Structures are given as structure tokens and as C-alpha cells.
Amino acid sequence: MSHGTTSIAPLRFGELHAALKAAGEGTRLRILALIAEAELTVSDLTEILRQSQPRISRHLRLLAEAGLVERFREGSWAFFRLAERAGGAEVARTLIARIDPADPVIGRDRERLAGVRAARAEAAQAYFRAHAAEWDRIRKLHVADAAVEAAVRATLADKPFRSLLDLGTGTGRMLELFGAEIERGLGIDLSIDMLLIARARLDRAGLRHCSVRQGDIYDLAMPRDAFDVVVVHQVLHFLDDGARAIGEAARVLRPGGRLLVVDFAPHDLEFLRQEHAHLRLGFAADTVAQWMTAAGLEMVGQENLAPEPGSEGEIAVSLWLARDPRIAFAGTHREVA
């Protein structure tokens, strides 16, 4: 499946002129080529391009003003990537596509980019190693990840989708699971450490059309009707207001879009609340279903996965699927949810 833009929308003269003027400088064109490969900070670009931070910041400001790049904060850091929706984004992608990948300047930049990525991956692995024991302990308590992922794929298999939003993305596994089949994937998480792992994972998988952001699950910085599928995987038990999170997830679904929630069934392992910040010890089937219905969605199905016999598992995992009941129009084609 192609992940690029299939057609170029016309731009007003002023917009096109501003985009070309911003891109028509050597360093800025190199920046565009680099952030087409990965989300980068000012410090990353300073290291790769061997230029001062004020100069790189100025270049990025001009590119952002022209609608070629987007800036988003993650704690005390700011990341940059190619714009996704502005008209200038299509200009940027067209220009980048015309660059000879064998060009020595671009080749040297990519070599330095590889070093930045390697450092990120090592930092992510260091965090993972430090927490692997506690993660493994929790993982053994519930249904095996492979079984849950197979159920997730089966639940969404009835209809292809082009865009995926993963709320509470953690290590980015849901984006990785569906990355080869979608055109656009976005993961949201509050934890910078988790985003570090997710970004390294997506880099390693070569999923450039998938990205992650720091964000608030209760107040998503994105418009209505933005995604075909939203997944909330093992997140609700950390939240004090699951209904509000479900309502916000429903808001960004496109007409006919689907919301999949995966979380623990009710259990009595109190230590998870005391030691691992679980606010809820699982959810009854009708609890999440009621939240989905209250958010204006239509329930499609609910499934429980029991731990495998003979395993250490004590917790069942539940899946809830709901659909936006609005009718989606695409030209003369109509799809009824």
C-alpha cells in the first residue's frame, strides 16, 4: 500500500510562493529531507548539520511559517516533522521526492541521522531494561500478548482502514501491529519515557507514516472526524474518568469509524493498585459498553479472553468494539455504519 499523497491539491499563488521561498535555501532543504525520515529536535538537527542552534531554530521557524513543517512539544523538548495537512506539505514532499538519494550531501546527513537514531534506540533500551522485570511480572498475570493481539486483529478484520489513532500508545505496539496496512498512524501518550521507546520502535520498523506525540487523552489536540479507527489498549485502568476518555476518543472518529477498547476484566489483585498505579481493577462488560453508548457510539461486540490453562495468568482481558453510527460519504459511494 502506498503511504504517499496520490494527488496534489492546487495552492494559491501566495501559499506556493511562500513554500518555495522557504524551501529554496540549502540548509532548509536539507532539514526537510531529514525530517521526512524522522521526527527531530533542534539539538538533533544541530548535531547532524553542524550548525548553531540559533541558526537551526531560525530555519525551522521559517519552514513552519510557510506550512512545510509542524512543531509539537514533548515535555521540555520540541520535535519537528513534515506538515501533514497544510498545502505546503504537498510541496515539501514533492521537492524531497526529486532529491537524488545518492547525493553526497544528503548521504552524509543520513549517516549522521543514523547516529542520532542509534543513540535514541540505546536510550530506549536502557529504560526498557530498567523496567523489564516489573513489566514481565504484570504480563504473566494476564492473557498472553500474542493472543490479545490476534484478537485485536480479528476484531478489526471485517473492514480495511487507512488511519489509526492509538491512545496511551506506550511502546507503540499497536501502531507497529497495523503499520504495514495503514496510510497514517498516530500514537498519544503522556509518558516521555514511553514515547522514547515507541519512537525507537517505529524507527526500527521503518514506519515513517506512523508517529507519536505527548498528549492528554482527555483533551486531544486534533479535530473531529480525524481517524478511521481509534484504539485504547490497556489504558482505562490507569484513568480516573474512563467515560470522559471514551467520549474524547469518539469525538475524533470519522463517520462510520470504529473504537476498540482493550482492558482487564474485573479482578482482585490489589497490589496492582498499590504498586503500579492501577486506579481500576478491571471493568465489567456493561461498564465500558455504557460509556461507549453515552458517547454516541453503537456497540458492535464484546469479547472476553480467559488466561491459558496451566499458565500463571489470573486476569482475563476484554475487548469492546463500537462504531460511529453516522453515514460516511465518499463521492457517490455511501457506507452505512
Secondary structure, 3 states (H helix, E strand, C coil): CCCCCCCCCCCCHHHHHHHHHHHCCHHHHHHHHHHCCCCEEHHHHHHHHCCCHHHHHHHHHHHHHCCCEEEEEECCEEEEEECCCCHHHHHHHHHHHCCCCCCHHHHHHHHHHHHHHHHHHHHHHHHHHHHHHHHHHHHCCECCHHHHHHHHHHHCCCCCCCEEEEECCCCCHHHHHHHHHCCEEEEEECCHHHHHHHHHHHHHHCCCCEEEEECECCECCCCCCCEEEEEEECCHHHCCCHHHHHHHHHHCEEEEEEEEEEEECCCCCCHHHHHHCCCCCCCCHHHHHHHHHHCCCEEEEEEEECCCCCCCCCECEEEEEEECCCCEEECCEEECC
